Amino acid sequence: MQTIYLDISGDVEFRDPNQHLCVLGMVSCANSRIPQILLKTPLEKNKQITDFFRQHGEFKFSAMRNAKPRVQELLEETLCAIAKEPSLTLYATTMRGKKHEISAYVYTFYSSVEQYGDVSVIADNGSLDEYTHFFRVFDASKDEKRRTVMIGLGDKIVTNTDELTLQFGLKKPEWQIVPIKHERSHDYKGIQIADLIAGAVRRNEELNDSKWFDMISHRVKMLDRDKKLRHP
């Protein structure tokens, strides 16, 4: 089963939604052990690293970027390791305000989940706590392989499924509801990787600081830049 991890860099609730930039980071992988392997705490006895994890308890971009030199070096090493791991698929999308945030979720889900069969979605409990599931609509009117025609989140996007069915002209639509698990990022390395991705992208987009993003840019698919990845 494919697992998708989500996290957001930037809190739209506490800033001007029209000015403040947020980034949604997403990591998709088939082996849930990979994030655990990539984000192992170094065995070296280094006071800076020990103190950092004693205080924060997880890999977190904003905290690591502002930490002492050895912790920043660990952030660099980790981003490079993530970029080199072929089994991970990395996505990000930028957004401003709640309206754009919702659209960004849809684009992200459509471009990633469309290609998978069974999928599990795990989000940081501060990122997607408004939503309890996402749904997929399949075009089952033909005998060929089912085609995903729509992906959305909870009841925030689709309020009348009959209208959607008519809109797409589906004769035999099939609906798949996938629960979104809300978990503490401390407990899931995949969510922490999503945070690192989102943080590096946001730093690049908002402050033109490309140092961190350059390490992963060749692997990250920017959904808001590629119209082919968006739902029509």
Protein Blocks (a to p, Z undefined) as FASTA:
>chain_A
ZZdddddedjfklmcfklmccdddddddfblklmmmmmgccfbdcfklmmmmmmnopacf
klmmmmcfklmmmmmmmmmmmmmmmkbccdddddedjklmmmmmmmmmmmmmmmpccdcd
dddfklmmmbgbdcddddfkbfbdcddfbdcehjllmmblklmmmmnopabdcddddddd
dddfklpmklmmmmmmmmmmmmmmmnopaklmmmmmmmpccfklmmklpcZZ
